[in-house]
Amino acid sequence: MRALVALADPQRRRILEMLSKGELPSGEIAARFAISASAVSQHLKVLKDAQLVRVRVEAQRRIYELNPGGFSELDDWLQHFRQFWRVRLDALEQRLHDETDKGRQR
C-alpha cells in the first residue's frame, strides 16, 4: 500500500496537514520547509503517486489538494483494525458494567 509508505515520512505528513486546511500552490508548500524546492517536489510526487494528493495546473502554477479517494483506500484498510478494537472495547465495557452492577448489589 503506497499510502503507508508515503505517510511514513514526517515531511509528507506535514504537507498533508497543510493541505487539509485547503489547496496550496507548490511554491507556497515549498516555502514552508527548510529543504530545497526540489526535495519538496519529490515529496509531492510520492504523495501524488500514492493518490493522497491531486494536482491541477493553472498557468505556471501547480495547485495541490487532498485526494479523498486515496484516503478512502487507507480508511478501508484501517476498518479491519477498528473492528478488532471495537470488539475488545465493547467486551471491556460490558465487563466493567457487570462489575459495577455486582458492586451495587452488595
C-alpha positions as CSV (number, residue, x, y, z in Angstrom):
1,M,0.0,0.0,0.0
2,R,1.7,3.1,-1.2
3,A,-0.2,5.4,1.1
4,L,1.5,3.9,4.2
5,V,4.9,4.4,2.6
6,A,4.0,7.9,1.8
7,L,2.8,8.6,5.3
8,A,6.0,7.2,6.9
9,D,7.8,10.4,6.2
10,P,7.1,13.3,8.7
11,Q,7.6,16.0,6.0
12,R,5.0,14.3,3.8
13,R,2.6,14.1,6.8
14,R,3.2,17.8,7.3
15,I,2.3,18.5,3.7
16,L,-0.9,16.6,4.1
17,E,-1.7,18.5,7.3
18,M,-1.2,21.8,5.4
19,L,-3.4,20.6,2.5
20,S,-6.1,19.6,5.0
21,K,-6.7,23.3,5.5
22,G,-7.1,23.9,1.8
23,E,-5.4,23.7,-1.6
24,L,-2.0,25.3,-2.0
25,P,0.4,26.0,-4.9
26,S,3.6,24.0,-4.8
27,G,5.7,27.1,-4.3
28,E,3.8,28.0,-1.2
29,I,4.2,24.5,0.1
30,A,8.0,24.6,-0.6
31,A,8.3,28.0,1.1
32,R,7.2,26.4,4.4
33,F,10.1,24.0,4.5
34,A,13.8,24.4,5.3
35,I,14.6,22.0,2.5
36,S,15.0,22.6,-1.2
37,A,12.1,23.1,-3.6
38,S,13.3,20.1,-5.4
39,A,13.1,17.9,-2.3
40,V,9.6,19.2,-1.6
41,S,8.7,18.4,-5.2
42,Q,9.9,14.8,-4.7
43,H,7.7,14.5,-1.6
44,L,4.7,15.8,-3.6
45,K,5.4,13.3,-6.3
46,V,5.3,10.5,-3.7
47,L,2.1,11.7,-2.3
48,K,0.6,12.0,-5.8
49,D,1.8,8.5,-6.7
50,A,0.1,7.2,-3.5
51,Q,-3.1,9.0,-4.6
52,L,-3.2,11.1,-1.4
53,V,-3.0,14.4,-3.3
54,R,-4.0,15.5,-6.7
55,V,-2.6,18.4,-8.7
56,R,-4.0,20.8,-11.3
57,V,-2.1,23.3,-13.5
58,E,-3.1,26.9,-13.5
59,A,-0.9,28.9,-15.9
60,Q,2.6,28.4,-14.4
61,R,1.4,27.1,-11.1
62,R,0.7,23.7,-9.8
63,I,-2.1,23.6,-7.2
64,Y,-2.2,20.7,-4.8
65,E,-5.1,19.4,-2.8
66,L,-6.0,16.3,-0.9
67,N,-7.5,13.4,-2.8
68,P,-10.3,11.9,-0.9
69,G,-10.2,8.7,-3.0
70,G,-6.7,7.9,-1.8
71,F,-7.7,8.3,1.8
72,S,-10.8,6.0,1.3
73,E,-8.5,3.1,0.4
74,L,-6.5,3.7,3.6
75,D,-9.7,4.0,5.6
76,D,-10.9,0.7,4.2
77,W,-7.7,-1.0,5.3
78,L,-7.9,0.6,8.7
79,Q,-11.5,-0.6,9.1
80,H,-10.2,-4.1,9.9
81,F,-8.3,-2.7,12.9
82,R,-11.2,-0.6,14.1
83,Q,-13.3,-3.7,14.2
84,F,-10.6,-5.5,16.1
85,W,-10.6,-2.8,18.8
86,R,-14.3,-2.3,18.8
87,V,-15.0,-5.9,19.7
88,R,-12.4,-5.8,22.5
89,L,-13.5,-2.4,23.9
90,D,-17.2,-3.5,23.8
91,A,-16.2,-6.6,25.8
92,L,-14.3,-4.4,28.3
93,E,-17.2,-2.1,28.6
94,Q,-19.6,-5.0,29.3
95,R,-17.2,-6.4,31.9
96,L,-16.9,-3.1,33.7
97,H,-20.6,-2.7,33.6
98,D,-21.1,-6.2,35.1
99,E,-18.6,-5.5,37.8
100,T,-20.3,-2.2,38.7
101,D,-23.7,-4.0,38.9
102,K,-22.2,-6.6,41.2
103,G,-20.8,-3.9,43.5
104,R,-24.1,-2.2,43.7
105,Q,-25.9,-5.4,44.7
106,R,-23.6,-6.0,47.7
